[in-house]
């Protein structure tokens, strides 16, 4: 039991030390908007050179991103199909020590059964091998895709990756997704506006970890006391 007590105490000490010395944590929500060109092989964010585009950071952004509202995010283009992650997927002109590294462009969640049927409101489609979630609406159609990864803030000299999840949505007014897909299949580029929102992924809170350590510490101490009185 003494070993249990010592282990729990050491755990609590390590957590306390790491909490006081850990790197800067990214907080809040990031909202951006811009223009994008979709093709069968690329999600091309514009305008911008070298496989990137720029996007204004808009109201609703908070936490770490509060002071960046009105400045520009630099967004890397996404190849289709997308394999693996994208380093420096989002960087910032006003804060060069802050970045988002995408670990995955998530696969689309809809099946392909309604991709080639006659257009109707409420239909959904994901072309195999793409991240796109396509839906027909009364106004036309929407396309969305999701990205997972980590924000890293190096402004205090050290990195503490903070898990984030983002979703980008584009609209095609007056066009069903069947029309959009047909245009892409013909080699055409489809230009439209988009908006994207990034928020923290759900992870265990530090307070929960501390409570668990405190519980282990208490149980270890109780067992130690019992062993001394036996």
FENVENBEL-V390557 format. One record per run of one state. SS is the DSSP state (~ for helix, > for strand, _ for the rest). FROM is the first residue (numbers start at 1). LEN is the number of residues. If there is no record, write none. Layout:
BEGIN
ss=SS from=FROM len=LEN
ss=SS from=FROM len=LEN
END
This chain:
BEGIN
ss=_ from=1 len=1
ss=~ from=2 len=20
ss=_ from=22 len=8
ss=> from=30 len=9
ss=_ from=39 len=3
ss=> from=42 len=5
ss=_ from=47 len=5
ss=> from=52 len=6
ss=_ from=58 len=5
ss=~ from=63 len=6
ss=_ from=69 len=3
ss=> from=72 len=5
ss=_ from=77 len=1
ss=> from=78 len=2
ss=_ from=80 len=6
ss=> from=86 len=7
ss=_ from=93 len=5
ss=> from=98 len=8
ss=_ from=106 len=18
ss=> from=124 len=2
ss=_ from=126 len=7
ss=> from=133 len=4
ss=_ from=137 len=3
ss=> from=140 len=14
ss=_ from=154 len=8
ss=> from=162 len=12
ss=_ from=174 len=3
ss=~ from=177 len=9
ss=_ from=186 len=4
ss=> from=190 len=11
ss=_ from=201 len=5
ss=~ from=206 len=24
ss=_ from=230 len=1
END
